[in-house]
């Protein structure tokens, strides 16, 4: 192995014929572009449900740009919805509503519980995040007074290649009321993401270079 790739033995031996069989100029195999794995962790509570719909559809459309894509949704607890999102390509309308109705994402009411969602994600899918994984979290970070569970978010961040948090609330509202956005932003990069332009730009940053 070398900094620029792995030696191509066959081509190196062919080139060595010009130097009496001595491999003076090794030929290196070109590395293909790195295609990262992607994990989407998406809040489907009422406050962000509309933006969640568009994010699910965009991730679905870009899935072939990643080596693996897994989608998870939560309100009070987390459930994997990869198959539901993939099947939604046939009928993209109201995808978030169908996911919400078919996945196990609530334990009581319709208010988000970020602490419980993070706990159930790590406990239920310990193999979902690894050193090649980029994690995309979509949510406003409003915990409804519950424990934000920062230690578990730190655990996810330590295991992942990258973590991006997209917050559809204006930045000037982060940390107001029951928002724990400022606390989460100290653990992982958080970006205000309120429109198609912002979302497309941030998703493009996740895609492998051509």
C-alpha positions in Angstrom: 0.0 0.0 0.0 1.1 3.6 -0.5 -0.3 7.0 0.2 -1.7 7.2 -3.4 -3.2 3.7 -3.5 -2.3 0.0 -3.9 0.4 -1.4 -6.3 -1.0 -2.9 -9.5 1.3 -5.9 -9.7 0.4 -6.9 -13.3 1.0 -3.5 -14.8 4.2 -3.0 -12.7 5.7 -6.2 -14.1 4.7 -5.3 -17.6 6.4 -1.9 -17.2 9.5 -3.5 -15.7 10.3 -5.3 -19.0 11.9 -2.0 -20.1 14.4 -2.2 -17.2 15.3 -5.8 -17.5 12.6 -7.0 -15.2 13.5 -4.6 -12.4 10.4 -2.8 -11.1 11.9 0.7 -11.1 8.5 2.5 -11.5 5.7 0.8 -9.6 2.2 1.4 -11.0 -0.4 2.3 -8.4 -4.1 1.4 -8.7 -6.4 4.4 -8.7 -8.7 4.6 -5.8 -12.4 5.1 -6.6 -14.3 7.9 -5.0 -15.3 7.2 -1.4 -19.0 6.6 -1.0 -20.0 7.1 2.6 -22.7 5.4 4.5 -25.6 7.6 5.6 -27.9 7.3 8.6 -30.9 9.7 8.8 -32.4 10.2 12.3 -35.6 12.2 11.7 -38.1 13.8 14.1 -41.6 13.3 12.9 -43.4 15.2 15.7 -45.9 17.9 14.6 -43.6 20.8 14.8 -41.3 19.6 12.1 -43.4 17.0 10.2 -43.7 19.2 7.1 -39.9 19.6 6.7 -39.4 15.9 7.6 -41.5 14.9 4.5 -39.2 16.8 2.1 -36.0 15.5 3.8 -37.2 11.9 3.5 -37.9 12.4 -0.2 -34.5 14.0 -0.8 -32.6 11.3 1.0 -34.6 8.7 -1.0 -33.7 10.5 -4.3 -30.0 10.6 -3.4 -29.7 7.1 -2.0 -27.5 5.9 -4.9 -24.8 8.4 -4.0 -24.1 6.5 -0.8 -22.9 2.9 -0.2 -25.7 2.4 2.3 -28.6 4.4 3.6 -30.6 3.7 6.7 -33.5 5.8 7.8 -34.8 6.1 11.4 -37.8 8.1 12.6 -38.7 9.1 16.2 -41.2 11.0 18.3 -40.9 9.5 21.7 -38.9 6.4 20.6 -37.0 5.5 17.5 -37.8 3.0 14.8 -36.1 2.0 11.6 -38.1 3.1 8.6 -35.6 2.3 5.8 -38.0 -0.1 4.0 -40.9 2.3 4.3 -38.9 5.2 2.8 -37.7 3.0 0.0 -41.2 1.8 -0.8 -42.4 5.4 -0.7 -40.8 6.0 -4.1 -43.9 4.6 -5.7 -46.2 7.1 -4.0 -44.2 10.0 -2.4 -47.2 12.0 -1.4 -47.8 12.0 2.4 -44.7 9.8 3.0 -44.1 11.2 6.4 -47.7 10.7 7.4 -47.5 7.0 6.3 -44.2 6.5 8.1 -45.7 8.0 11.3 -48.8 5.7 11.1 -46.9 2.5 10.4 -43.7 2.9 12.5 -43.4 2.5 16.2 -42.2 6.0 17.1 -44.5 7.0 20.0 -45.1 5.8 23.5 -47.5 8.5 24.6 -49.0 11.6 23.0 -47.3 13.3 20.0 -44.6 15.3 21.7 -41.0 14.6 20.9 -38.7 13.0 23.5 -35.2 13.5 22.3 -33.6 11.8 25.2 -35.7 8.7 24.9 -35.3 8.6 21.1 -31.5 8.7 21.4 -31.5 6.0 24.0 -33.7 3.7 21.9 -31.7 4.3 18.8 -28.4 3.3 20.4 -29.9 0.4 22.3 -31.9 -1.0 19.3 -29.3 -0.5 16.5 -25.8 -0.6 18.0 -24.3 -1.4 14.6 -26.0 1.4 12.7 -23.1 4.0 13.1 -19.5 3.3 12.3 -16.3 5.0 11.2 -17.6 5.3 7.6 -21.1 6.6 8.6 -22.3 10.2 8.2 -25.3 10.8 10.5 -27.9 13.4 9.6 -30.2 14.4 12.4 -33.3 16.4 11.6 -35.2 18.1 14.4 -35.8 21.3 16.3 -34.2 20.0 19.5 -37.3 20.9 21.6 -37.3 18.3 24.4 -40.6 19.3 26.0 -38.8 19.7 29.3 -37.2 16.2 29.1 -33.6 15.2 29.5 -31.7 16.0 26.3 -29.4 13.0 26.9 -26.2 14.6 25.7 -24.0 11.7 26.7 -25.7 9.4 24.2 -25.3 12.0 21.4 -21.6 12.2 22.3 -21.5 8.4 21.9 -23.0 8.6 18.5 -20.7 11.5 17.5 -17.6 9.5 18.7 -18.6 6.5 16.6 -19.5 8.3 13.4 -17.4 9.8 10.6 -19.5 12.9 10.7 -22.6 14.1 12.4 -24.8 17.0 11.0 -27.8 18.4 12.8 -30.3 20.2 10.6 -32.6 22.5 12.6 -35.7 23.9 10.8 -36.2 26.6 13.4 -34.6 30.1 13.1 -31.3 30.2 14.9 -32.5 33.1 17.1 -35.0 30.7 18.6 -32.5 28.1 19.6 -32.3 27.7 23.3 -35.6 29.5 24.0 -38.4 27.8 25.9 -37.9 24.0 25.9 -35.3 24.1 23.2 -32.1 22.2 23.9 -30.6 23.2 20.6 -27.7 25.2 22.1 -26.7 22.2 24.2 -26.8 19.8 21.2 -24.9 22.3 19.1 -22.0 22.1 21.5 -21.7 18.4 20.8 -22.3 18.3 17.0 -22.4 20.9 14.3 -25.9 22.3 14.0 -27.2 24.2 10.9 -30.3 26.3 10.4 -32.1 24.6 7.6 -35.4 26.1 6.7 -35.7 25.9 2.9 -34.9 23.8 -0.1 -31.7 25.8 -0.9 -30.2 25.3 2.5 -31.1 21.6 2.6 -29.7 20.9 -0.8 -26.4 22.6 0.0 -26.0 20.7 3.2 -26.9 17.4 1.7 -24.4 18.1 -1.1 -21.6 18.4 1.5 -22.3 14.8 2.5 -22.1 13.4 -1.0 -18.7 11.9 -2.1 -16.5 14.1 -4.3 -16.7 13.2 -8.0 
